[in-house]
């Protein structure tokens, strides 16, 4: 099926590729104050934290055709879309405007894996919750067949979330690196959130605002309390993500070195901290996001 691309030109569209458990809930709260509800469009993949797909003669696409149609319609004919956000992978770029400005956040893969596991242990209404409660952290990453835990950041940035576990390769890693370097206006790091926020505000002309981190799990242990055997499983299963994270950190350092980061941080930290999120489209989508893994 031929994919129609939006016409070239100054679309002014920004897209947030939200990798789960990288401080995206906080980012969505910030976006809710930068863009009006009718300027945003959310698009989500089918449950990327879900188990190995059941055998089927005609596999369902990761992003349904109806969602793609709605996105294309919004971009072409309807309201003015300035912000696209959601849990998707870079395969979506084929339907975005040529001049779309992408940004994303990466996180240390071991920290992300721990956060992911304990997140689902808190989500009592999510279909994955029973699996998290009956599994150890080591099993969650090593044996449960969750593609999100198998170099999930590399998968998303290479546009290959549909690969079975164990199929991520060096070639896929190189594609993810190339995509980061060539296609993203800002590459943020969860561990350096304030600095990342400054880069975003400068790149997209946002008002400088300071936000408290949201959706931070208080039930997860510190990394230094996790056993060495478990840490080795987490590292082995996410070795490409570890390489990608180091590459992203290099991009981040180069971008940060172009500005007086110390002065910018001082200016940001002098601002009052915002804690409440407006009740708009992004805010609503954040509250509903916990159930995305079961979407079909």
N, C-alpha and C positions, 0 to 999 in steps of 0.2 A: 504494500500500500504506500503510495507516494505521500510524503509528509510536506505540507505547505509551511513554509517559514514566513514569519512576519516580514513586511517590507522593511528594507534598510532605512536608517535614518536615526534621528535623535529621539529614541523612545523614552529615555529617562527612567527605564525600569531597573530596579535593584532586586536581586534574588538572594535569599538567605538559604543556603543548603545546610539544613539543621541535622547534624550528626547527633544521635541521641546521647545524652549524658555528657554534654560538653558545655554546660551552662546556657543552653538554648532557651530554657524557660525564662531566665533573667533577660536574655536578649529580646524575647518576644514582648516582655513588659516594656522594654525600652522602645521597641518598634511601635507599640501601641500609642506612644506619645509623639512619635515622629510622623505617622501616617494616619489619615482618616480611615474609618472602616470601609468606605466605598473605594478607597485607593488600594486595598490589599486583596490578594487572592491566595488562599491556602490550597496546597495540593499535597496529598499524602500517598505514599506507596502502600500496598498491601503488607500486612504484618511482618515487618522485617526482623522482629524478635521471635517469630513463630518457629515451630519445629520444621523438620524436613517435610517438604510438600508430599501430600498423598499422591500415589500414582494416578495419572489421569491421561486420557487420550489427547486432550487439548488443554495444555497448561494455561492458566489464567495469566494475563500480562501483569507485571508488577504495578503498573499504573493503569487503571481501567481506561478503555477507550472513551467512556463518557466523561471522565475527569479531564482527559486531554482535550476533548471537544469543548468542554466548558472553559478551559484555560485559553484555548485559541480564540474562542468567541469573545471572551473578555478582553483579550489583547487587540482584537481586530475591530470589533463592532460596538462593544458596550461601553461601560464606564471607563474612565481613565485609570488604568492599573499602574501603580508606581512601585509596589512591593509585592513580590511573590515569595512565599515562605512555606516550609514544611519539611517533613522527613522524606526526601527523595534522593536519587543518585544522579550523577551527571549525565546519564542517558537522556534526561529531560531537555538538555541544552538544544537538541535538534528542533524543538518547537518554540524556543524563546527568541526574542528579537536578537538580531546579530550584534547589537551594541549593548546588550544586557550587561550590567555590572554585578558580578557575583561576589559573595563573601561567605566564609565559613569559619568555624572554630575546630581545632583539633585538641586532643587531650592525651596525656601520657596513657598508653594503652592498658597498662596494669591498673592504674587508678580508675580508668574508665570501666574496666571489667568488674572491679570490686563494686563500684557505684551501681552498675547495671544490675548486678545480682541482688544487692540489698534494696534497690528500687522496687524490683518485682516482689520481694518479700514484704514490702509495705503495701503493695497494690492489691488489696484483698478482693476487689471486684474484677480483676483482670484474669482472663483465662489462663495466663501463664503462671499466675500466683501459686497454684498447687505444686507445679513443677519446681518452682524456686524453693518452696517450703520443704519439699521432699529430697532436694539435692544439696550437696555441699558446694561450696564455691568452686572447688576443683572440678567437680562433675559438671557444674553449670557451664564452664568454659570448655572442658575437655571432652565431655561425653553426651551432652544433651542435643547436639545438632543444631545449635542456634547460630545462624549465619552472621548475626550481629557480633558474635563473640569470636568469629574466625576472621581476623583482620578486617573488621567491618569498616574502618575508616578508609583503608585502601580500596575496598570494594566500592564504596560510595563515590569516591573521587575518580575511580577508573570507569564508573558507569556499569558495574558488573555485580549488582547485589543478587542476581539470580543464580550465581554459581553454587553448586553444592559445597559443603564443608570440605576443606582440604585441597581445593582447586585453585587457590590464589597462588600466583607465580611471580617470579622476578620481573617478567615482562609486564605483568599487570601493575606491579609497583612502579616501574618506570613510567608507565602511562599515567598513573595517578600523580606522580611528581611533575610530569610535563603539564598536566592539566592545572595543577596548582600554580605553577610558575607562569603559565601563559594566559589562563582564563579567569583568575581571581584578582579582583581589585584590592581585597584585603584578606589576609590569612591571619586569623586570631588564634590565641592559645588560651585555654581555660586557666592554666596556672598563672597567666599574666593578664588577668581579665581587665584591670584598669587601663593598662597600656594598650590593650587591644581595643578597648572602647574609645580611647583617644584617636587611634588610627581610623576607626570607623567614622567618628564624628568629623575628622578632617577630610576623609575621602568623600563623604556623602553630604557634607554641609549640615549635619544635624546640630541642634542646640546642645551645648555641653550640659550633661546631666549626670548625677551620681545615683546609682541604684544599689540597694542591698541585694546580695545573691539570693535567688529564690530556688525552691525545690531542692534544697540541700538536705541529704539524708542524715539524720542523727542516729540511725541504727547501724551504721557501718563501722567496722573496726579500722584502725590505722593500718597502713601498709606494713609497718614494722612489727605488727602482731600476727601477721599472716605467716603460716609455716613456709619454710624454704621449699618444700616439695610442691606446695600449691603455687607459690610464686613462679616456680620453674614451668609449670604447666601453663600458667597465664602468659608468661614470656614466650614460650615455644609456640603457642597457638596464635600469637600476635606479633611474631617477629617482623613481618613486613610492615605492620603498623608502627612498630618501634623505629624502623628505618625512615618511614614516611614522616613521623613526628619530628625526628632530628632534622630532616630536610625542611619541614615547615618552620621549625625554629630558626633555621638559617635565613629563610625568607623574612620572617618576622624581625629578626635582628637587623637586617639590612634596611627594612622600612623604618624601624624605630630610630635608627642612627641618623636618619635624614632630618629629624626634628629635635628640639630641646626637650627631651622627654621628662627630665626632672622638673622643669618649669611647668610643663603641661600637667604633670601629676599633682603638683602643688596647687595649681589652679582648680583641678577637678576635686581634690580632697577638701578644698575650702568651701565647696558647695554643700547645701543641706542634702541629706540622703533621702531619696524618695523610696517609699515602701509600698504604696498602694498602686494598683494597676487600674486604668480606666476600664469600664465595662463596654468594650467595643469588640470588633470582630476578632482581633488577635487575642485579646484577653479570653474570650469565650473559647477559642480554639485551643488555648493553652490548658484550660480546665478540662477540656474533653480529650486531650492528647493521650492521657494514660491508657485509653482503650484502643489506640490505633492498631496495636499488634493483632487484634482479633478481626480487624476490618476485612471484608471480602469483596 
